[in-house]
Every structure is written in C-alpha cells, then in structure tokens.
Amino acid sequence: MSPGFISVLGGAPEVPFSQAVLNGWAPDGGMYWPASVEAVSRATLASWAGLSYPRLCEEVLKRFIAADDPDISRAELAAITSAAFEAFGTTEIVKLRPLPTGSESKARMHVLELWHGPTLAFKDLGMSVLGRTLHHLLRKRRQRTTLLVGTSGDTGSSAMEAVRGLDGIEIVVLYPLQGFSSISPVQEMQMTAVAQAAPNVHLIGVEGSSDDLDRPMERCFRDSDFKARHQLGSVNSVNVVRLLVQTVHYFYAYCRIARPDAPDAPDAALDVQFAVPCGAAGHLAAGVLAIQMGLPMRLIAGTNSNDALHALLRTGTLQPGRPVVQTASPSMDIQVPYNVWRILYVASGGDAAAVGRWQTDFAAGRLELPRHVRAWLDAHIHSAAVDDGATARTMRDTHAHAASYLLDPHTAVGVAAAAAALAATATAAPTPTPAPPSAVVCFACAHPVKFLPTVEAAFGCGAEHALGMAKEGTAGHRCVEAVARMACDAREGYPSPSWVPPGCCAVLRKRPGASAEQWEAEWTATLRAKIEYLTRGRRSKL
Ligand SMILES: *Cc1c(COP(=O)(O)O)cnc(C)c1O
C-alpha cells in the first residue's frame, strides 16, 4: 500500500502527498482525501502517548507520505516539523487543561489550547507546517508560487506569519474592511503589521463580506492559463497539510486523556468526545479523519448563528444562499462549510459519485442526504448552534467556575455546544451504572486578547479591565504580549471613508451605482493587474 490522495469527487488521478500539497484543489474541483487509511493500532497509540506535539505531528504525517517519496525524505519531514513551531510563544506548543464547569455533569471537561502560535489562533499549527512544506517542495522543484488567500479574520494573518520571509513565495491576502464584516481591529492590525514589515506579503482591503471577496479570487483561480502563468497557490483549509496536522490535535489530547500507554490508570477515560467550534468545518473534517484512522471518539460540532452546518447535521439538508450574519465569533461566520464534502465522502462509505451528485444538488438549490449517511453522521457527530447571548453567558460562567479562566468567543461556542450535547444525551438515555468514565475536550481555537470588545460586552466592563482578564496567567508569552500591545493601539473604525489602512497595497471598493456584476469585474481586473505586476520579474512589494 503506497499512500496517496484522491479527489472526493472521484474525477482526478491519485497523486502523492507532495502533488496534493502543491495542487490544493484536485483538478476535478474536488478536495483531496487519503486514498486509503490504515487504522492506528493500540500499540502505536500507546507509543504516541509520550510524544511532544511536533514529534506526534511527524509520526502522523509519515503515515500519509511514501517512505521513498522523491520530493520529501523522512529526514526532511523531521526537519520541517521540528522547525515549524519556532515562532510559537511556548515550548509546549499545545496545552491540555482541566476545565471545571460547576455543573452536575459526570463528564470531565478539558480545554485543548491550540492558540499558542504567533496569531493566537489554531490555524497557526497547520499553517506553519504548510508554509515550511511548500517552501521545501518549491525549492526542490525549482518553482515559485503566489499564494492567493481570502480571509474573514484569522486565516490571513496566520498564512502571512507562516510564509513571511520565505523565498520563492509571495502571498496576497484579501480581507473585508471594518464595517463590512465583524473583523476585529486587532485582527486587522495583525495583518497590516506584517504587510508593512515583510516584503513578500501583500494585503488588499475589500468593501464587502468574505463571501464577496471570494468572487474575484475564484475568477483568478478558475482561469487555468492565468493560474498556471502566475503559479497561483492556495493555503486555505482545503490543503491536505492543514487537514493532516489538525488530525494531530485529536490524537494528542486522546493519548493524554485515555492513556493507551497505561489503560489501568485510574484517571483514564474511555469515552472521549471533542467539541469543535466550526466555520468551514476543516477542523471537524480532521476529526472525521481521526475516526477513520480508528480513534475511538465522537465529535460535537458547534456553530454560531450561521448554522448551515448544524442544519445539515440535524436535518440532512443543506441549502445555498443563507445570508451570513455578523456574530461575536467572526472566524465562524460562514454559511458554506465547504469541508463538508470531505465529511460526506467518509459518511457515505467513500461514494465519490454520490458526493458529486450532492454538490450538484446543492448548487441547484437543495441537497438532501439519504438515510444511511444521516445514520453515520448521527452516530459520530452531535451538533448545536449557539447564539451570541449564550456565547457571552458561557464566557461569564466559565470565568466564574474555572478560576478566572477566560474563553475567547469561538472557544465559548464549542464549550456551550458541549454542554448542550451532554444535556441532550443525559435526557435521551439514562446512563447505565456504572457509567464509563467520560471526558470532553473543547478545542480552544483562539486567545481572548484578540477579541477584547466582545469581552467588554460580555462582562459589562471597560477596555482596561478586559485586557487584564485576558492577559491573566500569560506573563512572558511573547505572542500574547505582542497581540496585547496591538489591542491597545488598534482602533475601531477609520478616520475617513476613503481611508486606506497602512500596509494595504489596494482597496477594492463598490463604486456607487455599480451593479454586483460590475464591481465583481472591476475587482477581478484590479486583482489580476496586481498579481501580474508582482510576478513580472518577481518584484516583491506591490
Ligand atoms: C478558523 C477558525 C474557526 C473555524 O475553523 P474551521 O476549520 O474553518 O471550521 C474557529 N475558530 C477560530 C478562532 C478560527 O480561527
């Protein structure tokens, strides 16, 4: 068996790891998924229990890269994973903490802090490995790339940090300006600061939602001549490196909680659930891969009021065109959770033809899942939608019960979804006595210092107090301190409507009176011109 990747739509040839990384999307427009998944044995799990996060990352990636892959040797992989997390603010990289809740539930709650990277969001983990992997593959093949990235908040800064200063890589990030989405002033400053400092990083502000800015990008990607001429690449959650690295989060926490190395340990939990705050459902798809790899676990998917994913999981139907509403958890303000096609591929038992049909149905107005697929989803994924009121309440309750531990609003959505899932199972089926020791791991996807206005609103306090609460216990963490400094400087709103934020090489505006088709065409022309200028003679700085 040689590891490779296939398209979940079934219309593209199987490719090795390195080609899947460079392609991003498969040529048939589908997402890549491992062609065959070998179950992780109990003995292997036990041997993983003592590994650091970077070492575990190496072990998991190894299973998806052929030992004789000419593009990436075992030694090169080890070098990539050991260097990837250098910019993190802690040597532990990922931390598991108990989370007292004050509720009656028998399940032990934990948070898995995945935000110790430079932008204080979990995306830094996958993105750092992806940046290094791309850099390695491009050098080996003597190629260059221009990465084109759209962001609603966290992806952009994380991608910028991951590739800043790497030669052979230019990155162009489009983001919605303040007032057009709920991007926080700090999230914006995290990008403008890097764009000003790093010559290979280019930033474009857009007067529109994150769905609006996808349209000119999509037109660039769909023009295959243009794409090839400028070697356009993508680092969104479609990329297999991010998928595989996010799978590690589940194994890492599972090994520390279920103790496969010491099954008789008194604190070993047998029933482990993971609460995942969801946007594009990339993190959730990684959980489905962990299940396919044999990890005995269940998932709890939490969405905010943008609940298309929750609706799909609960009712088996998905409809396009649900408007995106702005919430307190902006990185989850997504109504097209595009990683669902990967999840449905697994849930249907690998039925690529069916996934293709569902995609067509969805584009035509409505997708409806058959019974056997819904049964798989029901057995493995619980879901809940959590509104801003419940998010704020969860932040306050946790702070009160867990020794002043402050959740960021995204993490709070996951914690609230976990509480809802536990309450639902408690009423649905009285637990047998004695109940198996159970645990819930809530993914902490971001640090609250990025979202101080939300903290102020949730606690009814001032900016200074919110900053103090957020920084508690993080003294000496250089990433938290750097972002906290930005939080003090960042301002809500712009000095004038025509303001161009520093670091932006362009702003895409909706010309008054222009139709949607017109501004889409104008934005595409501007974006193409920028990319052409950038790649002609490979100038750095737009
Ligand atoms: C990206 C992001 C999410 C959503 O993750 P998906 O993989 O897109 O579902 C949730 N929380 C935070 C803080 C994020 O940055």
The ligand as a MOL file (V3000), in Angstrom:
LIG
                    3D

  0  0  0     0  0            999 V3000
M  V30 BEGIN CTAB
M  V30 COUNTS 15 15 0 0 0
M  V30 BEGIN ATOM
M  V30 1 C -10.9180 29.2650 11.5460 0
M  V30 2 C -11.4520 29.3160 12.9050 0
M  V30 3 C -12.5520 28.5290 13.2690 0
M  V30 4 C -13.2780 27.6290 12.2860 0
M  V30 5 O -12.4860 26.5430 11.8710 0
M  V30 6 P -12.9170 25.6670 10.5950 0
M  V30 7 O -11.8460 24.6660 10.4390 0
M  V30 8 O -12.9810 26.6380 9.4450 0
M  V30 9 O -14.2380 25.0940 10.8810 0
M  V30 10 C -12.9810 28.5890 14.5850 0
M  V30 11 N -12.3750 29.3810 15.4850 0
M  V30 12 C -11.3170 30.1580 15.1750 0
M  V30 13 C -10.7080 31.0190 16.2170 0
M  V30 14 C -10.8040 30.1480 13.8760 0
M  V30 15 O -9.7560 30.9230 13.5730 0
M  V30 END ATOM
M  V30 BEGIN BOND
M  V30 1 1 1 2
M  V30 2 1 2 3
M  V30 3 2 2 14
M  V30 4 1 3 4
M  V30 5 2 3 10
M  V30 6 1 4 5
M  V30 7 1 5 6
M  V30 8 2 6 7
M  V30 9 1 6 8
M  V30 10 1 6 9
M  V30 11 1 10 11
M  V30 12 2 11 12
M  V30 13 1 12 13
M  V30 14 1 12 14
M  V30 15 1 14 15
M  V30 END BOND
M  V30 END CTAB
M  END
